[in-house]
Amino acid sequence: MTSPLDQKLRIEGLVVITANRLRDGAVIYRTAAGGWSIRLADALVVGTEDEAKALLRDAAAEGTVAVGPYPAPVEVGDDRRVVPGNLRERIRASGPTFDLPRVPAET
């Protein structure tokens, strides 16, 4: 099987690198400082295959922090606000589409 880093990426427009935090599954975004944030507004936005591959390579090297990094489409408004570029990413950024069961507190 070919590694995602070796596959040709089709970057059409702007993207961010997103993944899930290994510790708790939270959606996280790669930042310009090389870290991760749970805020899409903190994400580094790129627009070329080479930039996306470099970010993916760095993200994959941090296997103990994030799992499943990939480029996700975004849009940047006139107000410079970054918003998800498709339905899947809007759902991931907003959280589950249904209420999760609550775990009773231990007494």
Secondary structure, DSSP 8 states (H G I E B T S, - for coil): ---TTTS-----S-EEEEEEETTT--EEEEBTTS-EES-GGGB--B-SHHHHHHHHHHHHT-TTTEEEEEEEEEEE-TT--EEESSHHHHHHHH--SS---------
